[in-house]
């Protein structure tokens, strides 16, 4: 997921700069790509935050 979010971010930023230099009205699709990258990162962060408790519990069971 990290690789996908990095690829989306780079592609979106590159497309925003290209569209901004050529035609400003074509910026909507690249901005949508950047917004998707933000949602992927937020989803990954939420997943990691919610899985911390499970990881701690599994490590405690493993130690016992």
C-alpha positions as CSV (number, residue, x, y, z in Angstrom):
1,X,0.0,0.0,0.0
2,X,2.9,2.3,0.7
3,X,4.3,1.8,-2.8
4,X,0.9,2.5,-4.3
5,X,0.4,5.7,-2.3
6,X,3.9,6.9,-3.3
7,X,3.2,6.1,-7.0
8,X,-0.1,7.9,-6.8
9,X,1.4,10.9,-5.2
10,X,4.2,11.3,-7.7
11,X,2.0,10.7,-10.7
12,X,-0.6,13.2,-9.3
13,X,2.0,15.9,-8.6
14,X,3.7,15.5,-12.0
15,X,0.3,15.7,-13.8
16,X,-0.7,18.7,-11.8
17,X,2.5,20.6,-12.8
18,X,2.1,19.5,-16.5
19,X,-1.5,20.5,-16.7
20,X,-0.9,23.7,-14.9
21,X,1.7,24.7,-17.4
22,X,-0.3,23.8,-20.5
23,X,-4.0,24.3,-19.7
24,X,-5.4,25.1,-16.3
25,X,-8.8,23.6,-17.1
26,X,-7.2,20.1,-17.3
27,X,-6.1,20.2,-13.7
28,X,-9.2,18.4,-12.3
29,X,-8.1,14.8,-13.1
30,X,-4.6,15.2,-11.6
31,X,-6.1,16.8,-8.5
32,X,-8.4,13.8,-8.2
33,X,-5.3,11.5,-8.3
34,X,-3.7,13.5,-5.5
35,X,-6.9,13.3,-3.4
36,X,-7.0,9.5,-4.0
37,X,-3.4,9.3,-2.8
38,X,-4.4,11.2,0.4
39,X,-7.3,8.8,1.0
40,X,-5.0,5.8,0.6
41,X,-2.5,7.3,3.1
42,X,-5.3,8.0,5.5
43,X,-6.7,4.5,5.2
44,X,-3.3,3.0,5.8
45,X,-2.8,5.2,8.8
46,X,-6.2,4.2,10.3
47,X,-5.5,0.6,9.6
48,X,-2.1,0.8,11.4
49,X,-3.7,2.7,14.3
50,X,-6.4,0.1,14.7
51,X,-4.1,-2.9,14.4
52,X,-1.7,-1.7,17.2
53,X,-3.9,-3.3,19.9
54,X,-4.0,-6.6,18.2
55,X,-0.2,-6.7,17.6
56,X,0.4,-5.9,21.3
57,X,-2.0,-8.7,22.4
58,X,-0.4,-11.2,20.1
59,X,3.0,-10.4,21.3
60,X,1.9,-10.8,25.0
61,X,0.3,-14.2,24.2
62,X,3.5,-15.2,22.4
63,X,5.7,-14.2,25.4
64,X,3.5,-16.2,27.8
